[in-house]
Structures are given as C-alpha cells and as structure tokens.
Amino acid sequence: MYNLEFSTKAFSYLKSLKRKNEKIYRAIAFVLEDLKYDPGLGERLKRDLTGYLSYSTSGYRVVYKVYKQRKIILIAKIGPRPTVYN
C-alpha cells in the first residue's frame, strides 16, 4: 500500500470541495483510496506532464505522480477536466 501526499494546491481544493459538493468529494475520496492500493489505475500524461498520471471521476481529474521506491503517491492537482491541466 502506498501513502498519499498532497501539494498545497490539491489539498486546499479538496478541502474546499468537501464544503461545496459532498457528492464529488466522496467520489474523489473513493478514487484516492483505490490509488493507494493500485497506483497504476490512471492514464499516463504527456508533454508538460510526462511522468504524471491522471484518474477521472465525475468530470473531475486527480493528477498524481508515483514514487515507487518510497511507496508515495503525490497528488499534484485535483479539479474539473477543463481547468486541471492549466
């Protein structure tokens, strides 16, 4: 099992989402729990985000990077698809 670490931006967004939209928050929390056991579930990203993966749920994306040797998943960004990659 991997441990999750969050960028400041991802953590703040997730925290605000919990207050604004509980349904989306729960969907993302479910994804995060799944990633802890199988970090390869996401799609590999290209270009500027090479080395990162993205997992989609309910129109939102979780962008993350896996550090296999340290058993850590860095959650870099969380957000709606149209804006998360900016």
Phi, psi and omega in degrees: 000140180264154173264148179260137170233146184241140169292160179301317181296315180295318180296316179297318180295316180297319179297316180290327179294326179300323180282325188273321186213090184300324181297312178294319179303314180295321178298317179291320178300322178297316178299315181299320178295318177298319182297328179301329182263335180214081185292350180273010182293331185281171176269139178289136180265163183236181178055238185296339183251025176302135182098348178255160175238162179225133177241135186253138173205131175052037179081004179248158178236143171247115180258127187212164178231138183257130174248094188297316183297324181267355181057046181234141171245120177268115176276107186274317183213148172223134178174175177294149185308315183298336186244345188294331183272000179283000000 
